[in-house]
Every structure is written in structure tokens, then in C-alpha cells.
Amino acid sequence: MKITRIGLDLAKNVFEVHGVDKRDQAVLRKRLTRAKLRSFFAQLPPCLVAMEACGSAHFWARELRALGHEVRLIDARFVIPYRKGGKNDGNDAEAICEAAGRPSMRFVPVKSCEQQAVLTMHRARSLLVGERTALCNHVRGLLAEFGIVAAQGRATLRRELPSVLEDAENALPDLAREVFAELYERLADLDQRVAEYDRRVAALAKSTPVAQRLMLVPGIGPLTATAILATVGHGRDFHNGRQFAAWLGLTPRQHSSAGKTRLGRITKRGDRYLRTLLVHGARSALIRSRSCEHGHLRWANAVRERRGFNKAVVALAAKHARIVWAMLARDEDFRALPLHSTAG
């Protein structure tokens, strides 16, 4: 029995294994506990092991690679069409095994421990930013209950809240003043903690030459540069820049038939965090682009004139994704196009 490909359905404690031979005939169906998984694969001859890109997938990918196996991670959405029957662990493992054998299947790059450590820092920062935004909205809503309307914006709220607490004529009860004072301290603490993460990210980017090169692209700062490197590494897992942009969900959804091309909104697939950073960076670059000498920003301004600001922002984010892929995969520096040039 020569196993050539295995589909592994991951879980916390119980794992389902489905293996096939070179003729794609099922030769292995097995359920393993977490404690026995590593020893089981250590006894197997090297083969292709496929898993869905889910929680703990990158950890197990590194573990199985260390045992000599070839490991591929698949987006869970690409596995669904290959599932036969109802959804259960056994059918999922079989579907993963089947999907991994398709020649046109696209796979998710396996992240190293260092990459996941950087992404852990990014995720922790995002958690604090989300908590800070929720706190600001909560405070603004509570103030409205006392007839005090605070202007939108975190900086404005932080600036106006002390004045509200010190105003003795706004009829704010003493108990409410105490609560708002505590919430203000919590907001200040969150600002301080987010700023500390920003300093860590900036220091990491400064110490990483590739990140320094990426930051030469307008709209890409330390946060985006380090997130890109931690997510895709050298970028060579993608065949070209368009595939990278499509993986990020920055390409239009297509519904074409009978030779007629119909393009819709962007797909919004892939890494939402990275896509958000690129879009925000593109928005910032486009706002400042009037005085910029980069040719691709002139192209983006032409798109803005034809299609509007928001569509130009997304188009510029997709352009930046392609530029980033070329810089990573080809180990090139950013080359700004002259002002008279237009980027295709």
C-alpha cells in the first residue's frame, strides 16, 4: 500500500485522515487523537498532505514538513465543491484529499513561526484598536443620554471630554461624572497601548531591509509592510501580481458568458486585514497625489476623474498589490514611473 496523497481534517482533539494511492483509490481512512497524530505521520513514507487553512493549520504544516512530508494548505471555500454527501469529518478529509489533487488548485503559503509572531502582534493591535473604537462610540452614546452631543472622531472626543467633566452647568450627575472619568482614563490607556504597538511595528520595519524597500511605495507604511511580509513572505507562491491581487480580493467579481465580459464589485476574498491596510494606504496616497511625481498615481487620478474617488482607491490598492508582488518575487526595488507615464 503506497500512499501518495492524504487529506487531513484538523480539529482540537480528534483528526480524520483520508489517503489515496497513485491511482486515486482510497487506501486509508483513519481517525486519530491529537496525541497520536505526530507519531502516525512519522511512521509514514513521505507523501503529500493537504489541510484546510484554518486554526492550527500552519503549526501542523511545519510539524509535518519536519517529518519529511510535502504539505499544502487549501482555502476552505475551495474544498466545499469536492465534498460528497453531508458534512462530517470523514467527508471533509476526503474532499480535502480530492481538492489537493486538482492541477489548477491554488494553495495558501505556509507561515513560519517568525511570521506568525509578527501577525500575533498585528492581531493584538487590531484588537486594541477595535476596543478603542467601541469605547469611543459607547461614551458618545452615553453622553447623548444627558443631552451632550460629542463630535465624531477619537481625537475630538479625547479633547472635549475633560471639558465636559469640568463643566458644572451641564447638569451631569456626580455618579455619571465619575463613570465618564474612568472611561476617559481607559481611553487614554488604550491610546498608550496602541502607540506602544505602533513603536514595535516601526522598529521591526526599520530593522527589516525588505520592509524598508516596500515602504518606498506611496501609501505603504510600517504597518502594511510588516503585515505583507508576515503574510506572504517572498511572494513566490503566487504566479503573478494579478493572482496576488485576486488572492487579496481586490479584483472585480466576474460573471461573463457568450463572449460578453461582465465585471462587478471586488470579490473581497482572502486576507481582510491586509486588504484593509492596502485600501487605507491607497486612500491616503490618492489624497496627497496632486503634488506627487509618481506616474501610477497620475493614472489613479485619471481613474478618479472617470469613475469616482472610491473606485480609484480600490484600483490603486490593486495596483499597489501588484507592485508589491513584483518587488518581493523578483527581489526588485520600487521604480517610480515618470510623471508623463501612465501605468497600465
SVG drawing of the C-alpha trace seen along z (x, -y; Angstrom):
<svg xmlns="http://www.w3.org/2000/svg" viewBox="-31 -76 49 78">
<polyline fill="none" stroke="black" stroke-width="0.4" points="0.0,0.0 1.7,-3.1 0.0,-6.3 0.7,-9.3 -1.8,-11.9 -3.5,-12.4 -6.4,-14.7 -6.2,-15.7 -9.2,-17.3 -8.0,-19.3 -9.7,-19.7 -8.7,-20.3 -8.5,-16.7 -9.7,-14.3 -8.3,-14.3 -9.7,-12.5 -7.2,-11.1 -8.1,-10.1 -5.3,-8.7 -5.2,-7.6 -2.7,-5.8 -1.2,-6.8 -4.5,-5.7 -6.5,-7.9 -8.0,-4.8 -8.8,-5.2 -6.4,-3.1 -6.6,-4.8 -9.4,-6.0 -8.4,-6.6 -9.4,-8.7 -6.5,-9.9 -6.3,-11.6 -4.1,-14.6 -1.5,-12.7 -1.1,-10.0 -1.1,-12.3 2.6,-13.1 3.8,-9.5 1.4,-8.3 2.9,-10.6 6.4,-9.9 5.9,-6.2 4.6,-7.0 6.8,-7.3 6.9,-10.9 3.8,-11.9 1.6,-14.9 -0.5,-16.0 -3.3,-18.6 -5.2,-20.5 -7.7,-23.3 -6.1,-26.7 -7.8,-27.0 -6.8,-27.4 -3.5,-25.5 -3.0,-24.6 0.3,-26.4 1.6,-24.7 0.8,-21.3 2.1,-22.1 5.5,-23.0 5.4,-19.8 4.7,-17.5 7.2,-19.2 9.8,-18.5 8.9,-14.8 9.6,-14.9 6.1,-15.3 5.1,-17.8 2.3,-20.0 -0.3,-22.1 -2.9,-24.3 -6.2,-25.0 -8.8,-27.7 -11.8,-26.0 -14.1,-27.6 -12.2,-25.6 -12.8,-22.3 -16.6,-22.6 -17.3,-21.6 -15.5,-18.3 -17.4,-17.2 -19.7,-14.2 -22.8,-13.8 -23.3,-15.5 -20.8,-17.5 -18.8,-15.4 -15.1,-14.9 -14.7,-11.9 -16.3,-13.5 -14.3,-16.7 -11.0,-14.7 -11.9,-13.0 -12.9,-16.3 -9.5,-17.9 -7.7,-15.0 -9.6,-15.3 -9.2,-19.0 -5.4,-18.8 -5.1,-16.5 -6.6,-19.1 -3.9,-20.6 -5.5,-24.1 -5.9,-24.2 -4.5,-27.2 -2.8,-26.9 -2.1,-29.1 1.5,-29.8 2.7,-28.1 3.8,-30.7 6.9,-30.3 6.9,-30.8 8.5,-34.2 5.8,-35.3 3.1,-34.2 4.8,-36.1 4.6,-39.3 1.0,-38.6 0.2,-38.0 1.4,-41.5 -0.7,-42.9 -3.8,-41.0 -3.3,-42.2 -3.0,-45.8 -6.2,-45.4 -8.0,-44.1 -7.0,-47.2 -8.0,-49.5 -11.4,-47.8 -11.8,-48.1 -10.9,-51.8 -13.4,-52.5 -16.1,-50.7 -15.3,-52.6 -15.5,-56.0 -18.8,-55.1 -20.1,-53.9 -19.0,-57.1 -20.6,-59.2 -23.9,-57.3 -23.9,-57.7 -23.2,-61.4 -26.2,-61.8 -28.4,-60.4 -27.6,-63.6 -28.1,-65.9 -24.4,-66.3 -23.6,-65.7 -19.9,-64.9 -18.4,-65.4 -17.2,-62.4 -13.6,-61.4 -11.5,-59.9 -9.1,-62.9 -12.1,-65.2 -13.7,-63.1 -10.5,-63.0 -10.1,-66.7 -13.7,-67.6 -14.4,-65.0 -12.3,-66.7 -14.2,-70.0 -17.5,-68.1 -16.4,-66.7 -15.2,-70.1 -18.4,-71.9 -20.6,-72.3 -23.5,-73.7 -24.3,-70.7 -26.4,-69.0 -24.3,-65.9 -24.9,-63.8 -21.9,-63.2 -22.1,-59.4 -22.1,-59.8 -19.1,-62.2 -17.2,-59.5 -18.0,-56.9 -17.1,-59.1 -13.8,-60.0 -13.0,-56.3 -13.9,-55.7 -11.6,-58.6 -8.7,-57.0 -9.5,-53.7 -9.4,-55.5 -6.1,-57.1 -4.7,-53.8 -5.8,-52.2 -4.2,-55.1 -1.0,-54.4 -1.0,-50.7 -1.8,-51.1 1.0,-53.7 3.4,-51.1 2.4,-48.5 3.0,-51.2 6.5,-51.7 7.2,-48.0 6.0,-47.8 8.1,-50.8 11.1,-49.3 10.5,-46.0 10.1,-47.7 13.3,-49.7 15.3,-46.6 13.9,-44.7 15.5,-45.8 12.7,-44.3 10.1,-46.3 12.2,-49.4 12.0,-48.9 8.3,-48.3 7.8,-51.5 9.1,-53.4 5.7,-52.7 3.3,-55.6 0.7,-54.6 2.6,-51.7 4.0,-52.4 5.5,-50.2 2.1,-48.6 1.3,-47.5 4.9,-46.5 5.4,-44.2 1.9,-42.7 2.7,-41.9 6.0,-40.2 4.4,-38.2 1.5,-37.1 3.1,-36.2 6.9,-36.2 8.8,-36.2 5.6,-36.2 6.7,-33.4 3.8,-31.2 1.8,-33.4 2.4,-33.2 2.0,-36.9 0.8,-40.2 -2.8,-39.7 -3.1,-36.4 -1.8,-38.1 -4.3,-40.9 -7.1,-38.3 -6.0,-36.4 -6.5,-39.6 -10.0,-40.1 -9.0,-43.3 -10.1,-42.1 -13.6,-42.5 -16.1,-39.7 -16.8,-38.3 -20.0,-37.0 -19.2,-36.6 -20.9,-34.5 -21.2,-34.1 -18.2,-36.3 -19.6,-39.2 -17.5,-40.3 -19.4,-41.5 -17.4,-42.8 -18.9,-43.6 -17.7,-44.7 -14.4,-43.3 -14.6,-39.8 -13.3,-40.7 -11.8,-37.2 -8.6,-36.4 -7.0,-38.3 -9.3,-41.0 -6.7,-42.7 -4.2,-43.0 -6.8,-44.2 -7.9,-46.9 -4.4,-48.2 -3.8,-48.4 -7.1,-50.2 -6.5,-52.7 -2.9,-53.3 -4.2,-53.9 -6.8,-56.4 -4.0,-58.3 -1.8,-58.2 -4.6,-59.4 -5.5,-62.3 -1.9,-63.5 -1.3,-62.6 -1.8,-66.0 1.7,-67.0 3.3,-63.6 5.5,-62.7 4.7,-59.0 3.2,-58.0 0.9,-55.3 -0.7,-58.0 -1.4,-60.1 -3.1,-57.0 -5.1,-56.7 -6.2,-60.3 -7.4,-59.7 -9.5,-56.8 -10.8,-59.1 -11.9,-61.6 -13.7,-58.8 -15.1,-56.6 -15.0,-58.5 -12.8,-58.6 -13.7,-55.3 -13.3,-53.2 -10.0,-54.9 -8.8,-54.0 -9.6,-50.3 -7.9,-50.3 -4.8,-51.9 -4.8,-49.3 -4.9,-46.6 -2.0,-48.3 0.0,-48.5 -0.6,-44.8 0.9,-44.0 3.8,-46.4 4.5,-44.7 4.4,-41.2 6.9,-42.3 9.2,-43.7 9.1,-40.6 9.1,-37.8 11.7,-39.4 13.7,-41.0 13.5,-44.4 13.4,-48.0 10.4,-50.3 10.8,-52.2 8.6,-55.2 7.3,-55.9 7.9,-59.4 5.0,-61.9 4.3,-61.7 3.9,-57.9 0.6,-56.1 0.5,-52.8 -1.4,-50.1"/>
</svg>
